[in-house]
């Protein structure tokens, strides 16, 4: 009888397996083909003649090339310096651009001594770096840009298991004072409890709990800037064909189950006759009950696209795009159709409002990294995405060539003037001796931060961090005792940011 039921289940799932979940519609946001601008300092480190397809109001250039081994995720420090986690080098590098010309001035070590470090985040004055089984909290006590003090923030991630998917992505929820860590599976498909999950901790790294299960490998995670809900993308399993399972992008719900290793696309059972999947049988009543709780994902994209970083946009992207997100697709490696490698690009996902929970369509935002889909010839694999306060998009590539590109919006973009929160920013006197006044105008009540940095991008003073109301504001700042020289002040209000140069004469 058991053999009969087993055979019947295989036949049943085999028929269901042929049903492919409907993908999110694909659209076009208006892209054009442009040459990648290569600054003279990077000509020897970046291949010539590269062309990418990007939105029509953007240019693309090399921000940094050379000296990176496997650049993964990126983050900006409080003073606005781009940092990148170099996974194979075991280091985090700082890439300052003090003169704001869109090219990294230099590359310098910010922290060292890591293993499989994938993600880097800044939170409340510290830098956090993820490894497979732990997360480091790094501090820069002497403010020289090198984080010399390291302490373990979270340990024994995934029950201290290694192997399989070794990257860990970290997200801070400052509103609810929580921390989320994605823990990818140890296998293609298997039954396990300490992996293929998203963990939740208190803000101080204590009180571990399992927030979501059935998440095979959520490399990209981000808090939604309006709803403050956790979103993630997922890397699906292999050996089910070229189009199964589609990768999903969705809200991560507390105690939610997301399908792995039994179903895909919101509830379609895998073909358990495929290699490695038979070991999941027999399917239990508990398994079926989990599947019944599935919510259809916000978006489904093509299988084996390998989604990486996930980043939400802001008002700098105009009324059409500002509610959506970007996701890097590192690209497939195992398709059986040599003409059909997919990914190797950054896509845009459209949300019609800040409260929307369903992706209306996806579209290419930056493509062209793969030049021969028959022989799988590519010159870059997008992994990390960072967006600065002026709407520039930074993209890291960790294979083919190792580099960081920057997509810069034209000044004549379609951002409405009334979207600007921070206006009329002035410093006087300038040059200054001892004290100066910062004046600014706000179009809405918002938290305002002002950070004082030297020409190397190192934070020297934290001048302001407070909530201000609509209207004109003036605040006196003290620079007494600072060495004479050129400095930069970064004033941030919401998603708006202004950088001003100040000359100190002491």
C-alpha positions as CSV (number, residue, x, y, z in Angstrom):
1,X,0.0,0.0,0.0
2,X,2.8,2.4,0.9
3,X,4.6,1.7,-2.4
4,X,1.3,2.3,-4.3
5,X,0.8,5.7,-2.5
6,X,4.5,6.6,-3.1
7,X,4.1,5.9,-6.9
8,X,0.8,7.8,-6.9
9,X,2.4,10.8,-5.3
10,X,5.2,10.8,-7.8
11,X,2.7,10.7,-10.7
12,X,0.7,13.5,-9.1
13,X,3.6,15.8,-8.5
14,X,5.0,15.0,-11.9
15,X,1.8,16.3,-13.5
16,X,1.7,19.4,-11.3
17,X,5.4,20.0,-11.9
18,X,4.6,20.7,-15.6
19,X,2.6,23.7,-14.5
20,X,4.8,26.8,-14.4
21,X,4.0,29.6,-12.1
22,X,3.1,32.9,-13.9
23,X,6.0,35.3,-13.9
24,X,5.7,39.0,-13.1
25,X,5.2,41.0,-16.4
26,X,8.3,42.4,-18.0
27,X,8.2,46.0,-19.2
28,X,10.6,48.7,-20.5
29,X,11.4,51.9,-18.5
30,X,13.3,53.5,-21.5
31,X,16.9,52.5,-21.7
32,X,19.7,53.4,-24.2
33,X,23.1,51.9,-25.0
34,X,26.0,53.9,-23.8
35,X,29.7,53.4,-23.4
36,X,31.1,52.9,-19.9
37,X,33.2,56.0,-19.1
38,X,36.7,54.9,-17.9
39,X,38.7,57.5,-15.9
40,X,42.3,57.6,-17.0
41,X,43.5,56.1,-13.7
42,X,41.5,52.9,-14.4
43,X,42.3,52.3,-18.1
44,X,44.7,49.5,-17.3
45,X,42.4,47.9,-14.8
46,X,39.1,47.9,-16.8
47,X,38.4,46.4,-20.2
48,X,38.0,48.9,-23.0
49,X,34.9,49.4,-25.2
50,X,32.3,48.1,-22.7
51,X,28.6,49.1,-23.4
52,X,25.7,49.0,-21.1
53,X,22.0,49.6,-21.4
54,X,20.8,52.1,-18.8
55,X,17.9,54.6,-18.3
56,X,18.1,57.5,-20.7
57,X,18.7,60.1,-18.0
58,X,21.8,58.4,-16.7
59,X,25.5,58.0,-17.5
60,X,27.7,55.2,-16.3
61,X,31.3,55.3,-15.3
62,X,33.9,53.3,-13.4
63,X,34.0,54.4,-9.8
64,X,36.8,52.0,-8.9
65,X,38.7,49.1,-10.6
66,X,41.7,47.1,-9.5
67,X,42.8,45.8,-6.1
68,X,39.6,44.0,-5.4
69,X,39.3,40.2,-5.1
70,X,35.6,39.5,-4.7
71,X,33.7,42.7,-4.0
72,X,30.2,41.9,-2.6
73,X,27.9,44.2,-0.7
74,X,28.5,47.9,-0.2
75,X,27.4,50.6,2.3
76,X,28.0,54.2,3.0
77,X,29.5,55.3,6.3
78,X,27.8,58.1,8.3
79,X,30.3,60.6,6.6
80,X,29.3,59.4,3.1
81,X,32.2,57.2,2.3
82,X,31.5,54.1,0.2
83,X,32.7,50.8,1.8
84,X,32.8,47.4,0.1
85,X,33.1,44.0,1.6
86,X,35.8,42.0,-0.2
87,X,34.9,38.4,0.4
88,X,38.0,36.6,-0.7
89,X,40.4,39.2,0.6
90,X,38.9,39.0,4.1
91,X,38.7,42.8,4.3
92,X,36.4,45.8,4.1
93,X,37.7,48.6,1.9
94,X,36.9,52.3,2.0
95,X,36.6,54.2,-1.3
96,X,36.4,57.9,-0.5
97,X,35.5,60.5,-3.1
98,X,36.3,63.7,-1.3
99,X,36.3,66.0,-4.4
100,X,33.0,64.5,-5.5
101,X,34.0,63.9,-9.1
102,X,32.4,60.4,-9.2
103,X,35.7,58.6,-9.0
104,X,37.2,57.0,-5.9
105,X,40.2,59.0,-4.8
106,X,41.9,55.9,-3.3
107,X,41.3,52.5,-1.9
108,X,42.2,51.8,1.7
109,X,41.7,49.1,4.3
110,X,38.9,49.9,6.8
111,X,38.9,46.5,8.6
112,X,40.7,43.2,8.1
113,X,40.9,39.6,9.3
114,X,37.5,38.2,8.1
115,X,36.5,35.0,6.5
116,X,33.8,34.8,3.8
117,X,32.7,38.3,4.6
118,X,29.8,39.2,2.4
119,X,27.8,42.1,3.9
120,X,28.8,45.4,5.5
121,X,26.4,47.7,7.4
122,X,26.8,50.9,9.4
123,X,24.5,51.4,12.4
124,X,24.8,53.7,15.4
125,X,28.4,54.6,15.0
126,X,29.7,51.1,14.3
127,X,30.4,49.0,11.3
128,X,29.1,45.4,11.1
129,X,30.6,42.7,8.9
130,X,29.0,39.3,8.3
131,X,30.8,35.9,8.1
132,X,29.1,32.5,7.7
133,X,28.6,31.8,11.4
134,X,29.1,35.2,13.1
135,X,28.8,38.9,12.7
136,X,31.5,41.4,13.8
137,X,30.9,44.8,15.4
138,X,33.8,47.1,14.4
139,X,34.6,50.5,15.9
140,X,37.0,53.2,14.9
141,X,38.0,54.7,18.2
142,X,40.5,57.2,16.9
143,X,38.5,58.2,13.9
144,X,41.3,57.5,11.4
145,X,39.1,55.5,9.1
146,X,40.4,52.1,10.2
147,X,38.2,50.1,12.4
148,X,40.8,48.6,14.8
149,X,38.4,47.2,17.4
150,X,36.4,44.1,16.6
151,X,33.9,42.3,18.9
152,X,31.6,39.4,18.1
153,X,28.1,40.9,17.8
154,X,26.2,37.6,16.9
155,X,27.7,34.1,17.1
156,X,26.7,30.6,16.1
157,X,24.5,31.7,13.2
158,X,22.7,28.7,11.6
159,X,23.7,26.6,14.6
160,X,27.3,27.2,13.7
161,X,27.0,25.1,10.5
162,X,29.3,25.9,7.5
163,X,29.1,24.7,3.9
164,X,26.5,25.2,1.2
165,X,25.4,28.9,1.0
166,X,28.0,30.7,3.1
167,X,26.9,34.4,2.6
168,X,25.0,36.1,5.3
169,X,23.0,39.3,4.8
170,X,22.3,41.7,7.7
171,X,19.4,44.2,8.1
172,X,18.8,46.6,11.0
173,X,15.2,47.6,11.8
174,X,15.9,50.8,13.8
175,X,12.1,51.4,14.5
176,X,11.4,48.1,16.1
177,X,15.0,47.6,17.3
178,X,15.5,44.3,15.6
179,X,18.1,42.7,13.5
180,X,17.5,40.2,10.7
181,X,20.0,37.7,9.3
182,X,19.5,35.5,6.3
183,X,20.9,31.9,6.6
184,X,21.0,30.1,3.3
185,X,20.6,26.3,3.0
186,X,23.4,23.8,3.3
187,X,22.3,21.9,0.2
188,X,20.3,22.1,-3.0
189,X,17.2,20.6,-1.4
190,X,17.0,18.8,2.0
191,X,15.2,18.9,5.3
192,X,16.9,21.1,7.9
193,X,15.9,23.5,10.6
194,X,18.9,25.6,11.3
195,X,19.4,26.7,7.7
196,X,17.1,28.0,4.9
197,X,15.7,30.5,7.3
198,X,15.8,34.2,8.3
199,X,16.8,34.8,11.9
200,X,15.7,37.7,14.1
201,X,17.6,39.2,17.0
202,X,17.2,42.1,19.3
203,X,19.2,45.2,18.3
204,X,22.0,44.3,20.7
205,X,22.4,40.8,19.1
206,X,20.5,38.9,21.8
207,X,17.4,36.8,21.9
208,X,17.7,34.8,18.7
209,X,14.5,33.5,17.1
210,X,13.5,32.1,13.7
211,X,11.5,34.8,11.8
212,X,10.8,32.9,8.6
213,X,11.3,29.4,7.2
214,X,11.4,27.8,3.7
215,X,13.7,30.6,2.5
216,X,16.4,28.7,0.5
217,X,18.9,31.6,0.2
218,X,17.7,35.2,0.6
219,X,20.8,37.1,-0.4
220,X,19.0,40.4,-0.9
221,X,17.1,41.9,2.1
222,X,16.0,45.5,2.8
223,X,13.6,47.4,5.0
224,X,10.9,49.2,3.1
225,X,11.4,53.0,3.6
226,X,7.7,53.7,4.0
227,X,6.1,50.6,5.6
228,X,9.2,49.5,7.4
229,X,8.4,45.9,6.4
230,X,11.2,43.5,5.6
231,X,11.6,42.5,2.0
232,X,13.8,39.8,0.5
233,X,14.6,38.0,-2.7
234,X,15.4,34.3,-3.0
235,X,17.7,32.0,-4.9
236,X,15.8,28.9,-5.9
237,X,16.9,25.3,-6.2
238,X,18.5,23.5,-9.1
239,X,17.9,20.3,-11.2
240,X,14.2,21.0,-12.0
241,X,14.8,22.4,-15.5
242,X,15.6,25.8,-17.0
243,X,12.4,27.6,-15.9
244,X,11.7,26.0,-12.5
245,X,11.6,27.3,-9.8
246,X,11.2,31.0,-10.6
247,X,13.0,33.3,-8.2
248,X,10.7,35.2,-5.8
249,X,10.8,38.7,-4.3
250,X,8.4,39.3,-1.4
251,X,7.6,40.7,2.0
252,X,9.0,38.6,4.7
253,X,6.3,37.9,7.3
254,X,6.8,36.8,10.8
255,X,6.5,33.0,11.1
256,X,6.0,32.9,7.3
257,X,6.8,29.8,5.3
258,X,8.1,30.4,1.8
259,X,8.0,27.0,0.1
260,X,11.5,25.5,0.2
261,X,12.1,22.6,-0.3
262,X,8.7,21.4,-1.3
263,X,7.0,23.9,-3.6
264,X,7.7,27.0,-5.7
265,X,5.7,29.9,-7.3
266,X,3.3,30.2,-4.4
267,X,2.3,26.6,-4.1
268,X,3.3,24.4,-7.1
269,X,4.9,21.1,-5.9
270,X,8.3,20.1,-7.2
271,X,8.8,17.0,-9.3
272,X,10.1,14.7,-6.6
273,X,11.3,12.2,-9.2
274,X,14.2,14.6,-10.0
275,X,17.7,13.9,-8.6
276,X,18.0,14.7,-4.9
277,X,14.3,15.5,-4.5
278,X,13.2,11.9,-3.7
279,X,15.0,12.1,-0.4
280,X,12.3,14.6,0.7
281,X,9.6,12.0,0.6
282,X,7.3,11.0,2.2
283,X,5.5,14.4,2.4
284,X,3.9,14.7,5.8
285,X,0.7,16.3,7.0
286,X,2.9,19.0,8.6
287,X,4.6,19.7,5.3
288,X,1.2,20.0,3.5
289,X,-0.1,22.3,6.3
290,X,2.9,24.6,5.8
291,X,2.3,24.8,2.1
292,X,-1.3,25.7,2.7
293,X,-0.1,28.9,4.5
294,X,1.8,30.2,1.5
295,X,1.1,33.7,0.2
296,X,1.7,34.4,-3.5
297,X,5.0,36.3,-3.8
298,X,5.0,40.0,-4.7
299,X,7.1,39.1,-7.8
300,X,8.3,36.1,-9.6
301,X,11.2,36.4,-12.1
302,X,13.0,33.8,-14.3
303,X,14.6,30.8,-12.6
304,X,18.3,30.7,-12.0
305,X,18.6,34.5,-12.3
306,X,20.5,34.5,-8.9
307,X,19.1,37.7,-7.3
308,X,21.6,39.4,-5.0
309,X,21.4,42.9,-3.5
310,X,17.9,44.5,-3.0
311,X,17.6,48.3,-2.7
312,X,14.6,50.6,-2.5
313,X,14.6,53.8,-4.5
314,X,13.6,57.4,-3.4
315,X,12.4,60.7,-4.7
316,X,15.6,61.2,-6.7
317,X,14.3,58.7,-9.2
318,X,11.3,60.7,-10.2
319,X,7.6,60.1,-9.8
320,X,7.6,57.0,-12.0
321,X,10.3,55.0,-10.3
322,X,10.6,56.4,-6.8
323,X,8.4,53.7,-5.0
324,X,10.1,50.8,-6.6
325,X,13.4,48.8,-6.0
326,X,16.5,47.5,-7.7
327,X,17.8,44.0,-7.5
328,X,21.1,42.7,-8.9
329,X,20.9,39.5,-10.8
330,X,24.3,37.7,-10.7
331,X,23.2,35.3,-13.4
332,X,22.7,31.6,-14.2
333,X,25.4,29.0,-14.6
334,X,23.5,25.7,-15.0
335,X,21.0,26.1,-17.8
336,X,20.8,23.2,-20.3
337,X,20.0,25.6,-23.1
338,X,23.3,27.2,-24.2
339,X,21.3,30.1,-25.8
340,X,19.5,31.0,-22.7
341,X,21.7,32.2,-19.9
342,X,19.8,34.8,-17.9
343,X,20.5,37.4,-15.3
344,X,23.8,39.3,-15.5
345,X,22.0,42.6,-15.0
346,X,20.2,44.9,-12.5
347,X,16.4,45.0,-12.7
348,X,13.8,47.5,-11.5
349,X,10.7,46.3,-9.8
350,X,7.7,48.7,-10.0
351,X,5.5,49.4,-7.0
352,X,2.8,52.0,-7.7
353,X,2.9,53.5,-4.2
354,X,4.7,53.4,-0.9
355,X,2.1,51.0,0.4
356,X,2.0,48.6,-2.6
357,X,2.7,44.9,-1.9
358,X,2.5,43.6,-5.4
359,X,5.1,44.3,-8.1
360,X,3.3,45.5,-11.2
361,X,6.2,44.8,-13.6
362,X,10.0,44.3,-13.7
363,X,12.3,46.0,-16.2
364,X,16.0,46.1,-17.1
365,X,17.7,48.9,-15.3
366,X,21.3,48.1,-16.2
367,X,22.1,45.2,-18.6
368,X,24.9,44.2,-21.1
369,X,27.3,42.4,-18.8
370,X,26.9,39.2,-20.7
371,X,28.1,39.5,-24.4
372,X,27.8,35.9,-25.6
373,X,24.9,33.7,-24.2
374,X,26.0,30.7,-26.3
375,X,29.5,30.4,-24.8
376,X,28.6,32.3,-21.6
377,X,31.1,35.1,-22.1
378,X,30.5,37.9,-19.6
379,X,32.6,40.8,-18.3
380,X,30.8,41.4,-15.1
381,X,28.4,39.8,-12.6
382,X,26.4,42.4,-10.6
383,X,26.2,41.6,-6.9
384,X,26.1,44.7,-4.7
385,X,23.9,47.8,-5.0
386,X,24.3,51.1,-3.0
387,X,22.3,54.2,-3.6
388,X,23.6,57.6,-2.3
389,X,21.5,60.6,-1.2
390,X,21.8,62.2,-4.6
391,X,20.3,59.3,-6.6
392,X,23.6,57.8,-7.8
393,X,23.5,54.0,-8.1
394,X,26.7,52.0,-7.3
395,X,27.0,48.4,-8.6
396,X,29.7,45.9,-7.7
397,X,30.9,43.0,-9.8
398,X,32.7,40.0,-8.2
399,X,33.5,37.9,-11.2
400,X,34.7,38.4,-14.8
401,X,36.1,41.7,-13.9
402,X,36.1,43.1,-10.3
403,X,35.0,46.7,-10.2
404,X,32.4,49.2,-8.9
405,X,30.4,51.2,-11.4
406,X,28.4,54.4,-10.7
407,X,25.2,55.4,-12.6
408,X,24.8,59.1,-12.3
409,X,21.4,60.8,-13.1
410,X,21.5,63.9,-15.4
411,X,20.8,67.2,-13.7
412,X,17.8,67.6,-15.9
413,X,16.1,64.5,-14.5
414,X,12.3,64.4,-13.8
415,X,12.6,64.9,-10.1
416,X,10.0,67.5,-9.2
417,X,11.3,70.5,-7.3
418,X,8.6,70.1,-4.7
419,X,10.1,66.7,-3.8
420,X,13.2,68.5,-2.3
421,X,13.1,68.7,1.5
422,X,16.3,70.5,2.0
423,X,16.9,73.8,0.3
424,X,18.9,77.1,0.7
425,X,21.8,75.5,2.5
426,X,24.6,78.0,3.3
427,X,27.7,78.3,5.5
428,X,29.0,81.7,6.7
429,X,31.5,83.0,7.2
430,X,33.6,80.9,4.8
431,X,36.6,80.8,5.3
432,X,36.0,80.5,9.0
433,X,38.0,80.8,12.2
434,X,36.6,79.2,15.4
435,X,32.8,79.4,14.6
436,X,30.5,79.5,11.6
437,X,26.7,79.4,11.1
438,X,24.8,76.8,9.1
439,X,21.5,78.0,7.6
440,X,19.0,75.9,5.8
441,X,15.4,75.7,4.8
442,X,13.1,72.7,5.2
443,X,9.9,72.0,3.3
444,X,8.8,69.4,5.8
445,X,9.6,68.3,9.3
446,X,12.4,65.9,9.3
447,X,15.5,64.6,11.1
448,X,18.6,66.6,10.1
449,X,22.1,65.3,10.4
450,X,25.3,67.2,9.7
451,X,28.7,65.5,9.5
452,X,32.0,67.2,9.2
453,X,34.7,65.3,7.2
454,X,38.3,66.0,6.1
455,X,39.5,65.8,2.5
456,X,40.0,62.0,2.9
457,X,36.4,61.5,3.8
458,X,37.1,60.8,7.4
459,X,34.5,62.0,9.9
460,X,36.0,64.7,12.1
461,X,32.9,66.1,13.9
462,X,29.3,65.1,14.2
463,X,27.7,68.6,14.2
464,X,24.0,67.9,14.2
465,X,21.5,65.1,14.7
466,X,18.0,66.4,15.6
467,X,14.4,66.8,14.4
468,X,13.6,70.1,12.9
469,X,10.3,71.7,11.8
470,X,9.3,73.2,8.5
471,X,10.9,76.6,7.8
472,X,14.2,78.4,8.1
473,X,16.9,77.4,10.6
474,X,20.2,78.7,11.7
475,X,22.7,76.9,13.9
476,X,26.1,78.0,15.1
477,X,28.9,75.5,14.8
478,X,32.2,75.4,16.6
479,X,35.4,74.3,14.8
480,X,37.8,75.8,17.3
481,X,41.0,73.8,17.5
482,X,40.7,72.1,14.1
483,X,43.8,72.3,11.9
484,X,43.6,74.7,9.0
485,X,42.5,73.2,5.7
486,X,39.6,72.2,3.5
487,X,36.7,70.3,5.0
488,X,33.3,69.0,3.8
489,X,30.0,69.1,5.6
490,X,27.3,66.6,4.6
491,X,23.8,67.8,5.6
492,X,21.2,65.1,5.3
493,X,17.4,65.5,5.7
494,X,15.4,62.4,4.9
495,X,16.6,61.2,1.5
496,X,18.0,64.6,0.6
497,X,21.6,65.4,1.0
498,X,23.8,68.4,0.4
499,X,27.6,68.6,0.6
500,X,29.3,72.0,1.3
501,X,33.0,72.8,1.3
502,X,34.3,74.8,4.3
503,X,37.8,76.4,4.6
504,X,39.1,76.5,8.2
505,X,41.8,79.0,9.1
506,X,43.0,78.5,12.7
